Amino acid sequence: MAYKVEIHQAAQKQILSLPEEAQNRVALVIDSLAENPRPVGCKKLRDTDLWRVRVGMYRIGYTIEDNNKLVKVVKVATRRENTYKGL
Protein backbone atom coordinates (compact mmCIF):
# COMPACT_ATOMS: atom_id res chain seq x y z
CA MET A 1 0.00 0.00 0.00
CA ALA A 2 1.31 3.44 -0.91
CA TYR A 3 2.04 6.16 1.60
CA LYS A 4 0.44 9.59 1.54
CA VAL A 5 2.97 12.42 1.15
CA GLU A 6 2.42 15.77 2.88
CA ILE A 7 4.68 18.74 2.24
CA HIS A 8 4.85 21.34 5.00
CA GLN A 9 4.34 24.95 3.94
CA ALA A 10 7.95 25.88 4.77
CA ALA A 11 9.23 23.03 2.60
CA GLN A 12 6.96 24.17 -0.27
CA LYS A 13 8.51 27.64 -0.09
CA GLN A 14 11.98 26.10 -0.06
CA ILE A 15 11.17 24.04 -3.16
CA LEU A 16 9.85 27.10 -5.00
CA SER A 17 13.07 28.98 -4.25
CA LEU A 18 15.14 26.36 -6.11
CA PRO A 19 16.05 26.61 -9.80
CA GLU A 20 13.38 25.07 -12.06
CA GLU A 21 15.46 22.00 -12.98
CA ALA A 22 16.12 21.27 -9.30
CA GLN A 23 12.43 21.76 -8.49
CA ASN A 24 11.56 19.08 -11.05
CA ARG A 25 14.12 16.59 -9.72
CA VAL A 26 13.08 17.22 -6.10
CA ALA A 27 9.40 16.80 -7.03
CA LEU A 28 10.13 13.43 -8.68
CA VAL A 29 11.93 12.16 -5.59
CA ILE A 30 9.18 13.41 -3.26
CA ASP A 31 6.57 11.67 -5.42
CA SER A 32 8.58 8.44 -5.30
CA LEU A 33 8.53 8.52 -1.48
CA ALA A 34 4.86 7.52 -1.66
CA GLU A 35 5.85 4.12 -3.05
CA ASN A 36 9.10 3.67 -1.14
CA PRO A 37 9.71 5.97 1.84
CA ARG A 38 13.13 4.37 2.43
CA PRO A 39 14.78 4.43 -1.02
CA VAL A 40 18.33 3.33 -1.68
CA GLY A 41 20.65 6.02 -0.37
CA CYS A 42 18.29 7.45 2.25
CA LYS A 43 19.64 7.91 5.73
CA LYS A 44 18.11 8.16 9.21
CA LEU A 45 19.44 11.23 10.98
CA ARG A 46 21.00 10.65 14.36
CA ASP A 47 19.01 11.57 17.49
CA THR A 48 15.88 12.54 15.51
CA ASP A 49 12.90 10.94 13.79
CA LEU A 50 14.01 12.49 10.51
CA TRP A 51 15.18 10.77 7.36
CA ARG A 52 16.99 12.44 4.50
CA VAL A 53 17.47 11.68 0.86
CA ARG A 54 19.93 13.36 -1.48
CA VAL A 55 18.95 14.94 -4.78
CA GLY A 56 22.21 16.22 -6.24
CA MET A 57 23.37 19.06 -4.01
CA TYR A 58 19.98 19.29 -2.26
CA ARG A 59 18.66 17.36 0.73
CA ILE A 60 15.05 16.44 1.48
CA GLY A 61 14.29 16.00 5.18
CA TYR A 62 11.17 14.03 6.07
CA THR A 63 9.50 11.88 8.69
CA ILE A 64 7.82 8.52 8.19
CA GLU A 65 4.71 7.40 10.08
CA ASP A 66 4.41 3.71 9.20
CA ASN A 67 1.25 3.15 11.25
CA ASN A 68 -0.56 5.98 9.38
CA LYS A 69 1.17 5.33 6.02
CA LEU A 70 2.28 8.96 5.95
CA VAL A 71 5.46 10.72 4.82
CA LYS A 72 5.86 14.37 5.89
CA VAL A 73 8.42 16.47 4.02
CA VAL A 74 9.65 19.13 6.44
CA LYS A 75 12.70 20.64 4.75
CA VAL A 76 14.37 20.97 1.36
CA ALA A 77 17.75 22.68 1.38
CA THR A 78 21.25 22.82 -0.01
CA ARG A 79 23.61 20.75 2.10
CA ARG A 80 25.44 23.05 4.48
CA GLU A 81 26.77 22.85 7.99
CA ASN A 82 23.45 24.07 9.45
CA THR A 83 21.03 22.21 7.12
CA TYR A 84 19.73 19.91 9.83
CA LYS A 85 19.94 22.23 12.84
CA GLY A 86 16.67 23.04 14.54
CA LEU A 87 14.76 20.06 13.18
PEKALIN-V6576 format. One record per residue. N is the residue number from 1. SS is DSSP state (helix for helix, strand for strand, loop for the rest). OMEGA is omega in whole degrees, 0 to 359 (none if undefined). Layout:
<<N & SS & OMEGA> <N & SS & OMEGA>>
This chain:
<<1 & loop & 183> <2 & loop & 177> <3 & loop & 172> <4 & strand & 180> <5 & strand & 175> <6 & strand & 178> <7 & strand & 179> <8 & loop & 183> <9 & helix & 179> <10 & helix & 179> <11 & helix & 177> <12 & helix & 178> <13 & helix & 180> <14 & helix & 179> <15 & helix & 182> <16 & helix & 179> <17 & loop & 180> <18 & loop & 173> <19 & loop & 186> <20 & helix & 180> <21 & helix & 179> <22 & helix & 177> <23 & helix & 181> <24 & helix & 180> <25 & helix & 179> <26 & helix & 180> <27 & helix & 178> <28 & helix & 180> <29 & helix & 179> <30 & helix & 178> <31 & helix & 181> <32 & helix & 178> <33 & loop & 178> <34 & loop & 180> <35 & loop & 182> <36 & loop & 183> <37 & loop & 178> <38 & loop & 182> <39 & loop & 176> <40 & loop & 179> <41 & loop & 177> <42 & loop & 183> <43 & strand & 175> <44 & strand & 180> <45 & loop & 182> <46 & loop & 173> <47 & loop & 177> <48 & loop & 173> <49 & loop & 185> <50 & strand & 170> <51 & strand & 174> <52 & strand & 175> <53 & strand & 182> <54 & strand & 173> <55 & strand & 185> <56 & loop & 181> <57 & loop & 181> <58 & strand & 178> <59 & strand & 176> <60 & strand & 178> <61 & strand & 183> <62 & strand & 175> <63 & strand & 179> <64 & strand & 173> <65 & strand & 183> <66 & loop & 182> <67 & loop & 178> <68 & loop & 184> <69 & loop & 185> <70 & strand & 173> <71 & strand & 179> <72 & strand & 177> <73 & strand & 185> <74 & strand & 182> <75 & strand & 172> <76 & strand & 185> <77 & strand & 171> <78 & strand & 180> <79 & loop & 176> <80 & loop & 181> <81 & loop & 184> <82 & loop & 182> <83 & loop & 186> <84 & loop & 180> <85 & loop & 177> <86 & loop & 179> <87 & loop & none>>
